[in-house]
Amino acid sequence: MPRSREDMARADEIVETPQTLAPAYKLAFADQDFLLRPELRPVRLQLELLKPEMVMDERGIKSTVVIFGGARIPAPDHADEARTPTLAGLSKYYEEARRFAYLMTERSQQTYGKEFVICTGGGPGVMEAGNRGAEEAGGQSIGLGIVLPHEQAPNHYVTPALCFNFHYFAIRKMHFLMRARAVTIFPGGFGTLDEMFETLTLIQTRRMERIPVLLFGREFWEEVLNLPALAKAGTISEADLDLIRYVETADEAVEIIDGWNAVSS
């Protein structure tokens, strides 16, 4: 049977007539206007799930280590350009994310890049630091970007063949967690909080296996969140507080992940 690509080429070569120029005549899978109709949303959701899954399968990626964190946190050498003194002070976590990614990528290379692959949102700030550390270690890393009105292009450190772009937040979140062996969460804003609570809810409700969830910067997080108050109120259990661990350095985080894997194996 003719391949789809061959039929697309043949369709383009057909003489132009009122019939062949009509939208109805276009091959359905080559008709962008058709694919973007509201009724085709289920198909678009499926495509966004399938494409990164197939690419990562083809490259043999079995597990990831996720780095969430703020796009606005600067590298230390740009801290003086930060919009607030607090952001300038948080620049130390850029370096911790960079070192953490470097150390985890060294471990990943022991599995020929199949396990513990660094995965970020592909943007600036903490995300850039994660992809940068992986590149400096000589390994690959994933960037799961999303189309937003105010965001820029992916950072230059994402492995090009693993740099994805999404329309649907829900599918992007699925890809963050489907292969995750650990999740690290650096200081950030609404997006970081959303990703953190999504992860915690899935673990709490046992929709995903329990993995290390490591929050970098206890002082920042305890000022922003009062999780013990939720336990005191009874809206979460005391045991739920144990789903997270606070760390300050990349070395602490790596030690916890190594210990977790040693117990699990």
Stockholm file with secondary structure:
# STOCKHOLM 1.0

chainA/1-265         MPRSREDMARADEIVETPQTLAPAYKLAFADQDFLLRPELRPVRLQLELLKPEMVMDERGIKSTVVIFGGARIPAPDHADEARTPTLAGLSKYYEEARRFAYLMTERSQQTYGKEFVICTGGGPGVMEAGNRGAEEAGGQSIGLGIVLPHEQAPNHYVTPALCFNFHYFAIRKMHFLMRARAVTIFPGGFGTLDEMFETLTLIQTRRMERIPVLLFGREFWEEVLNLPALAKAGTISEADLDLIRYVETADEAVEIIDGWNAVSS
#=GR chainA/1-265 SS CCCHHHHHHHHHHSCCCTTTTSGGGSCGGGCHHHHTSGGGHHHHHHHHHHHHHHHHHHTTCCCEEEEECCTTCCCGGGGGGCSSHHHHHTTHHHHHHHHHHHHHHHHHHTTTTSSSEEEECSSSTHHHHHHHHHHHTTCCEEEEEECCTTCCCCCTTSCGGGEEEESCHHHHHHHHHHSEEEEEECSCCHHHHHHHHHHHHHHHTTSSCCCCEEEECHHHHHHHCCHHHHHHHTSSCGGGGGGCEEESSHHHHHHHHHHHHHHHC
#=GC SS_cons         CCCHHHHHHHHHHSCCCTTTTSGGGSCGGGCHHHHTSGGGHHHHHHHHHHHHHHHHHHTTCCCEEEEECCTTCCCGGGGGGCSSHHHHHTTHHHHHHHHHHHHHHHHHHTTTTSSSEEEECSSSTHHHHHHHHHHHTTCCEEEEEECCTTCCCCCTTSCGGGEEEESCHHHHHHHHHHSEEEEEECSCCHHHHHHHHHHHHHHHTTSSCCCCEEEECHHHHHHHCCHHHHHHHTSSCGGGGGGCEEESSHHHHHHHHHHHHHHHC
//
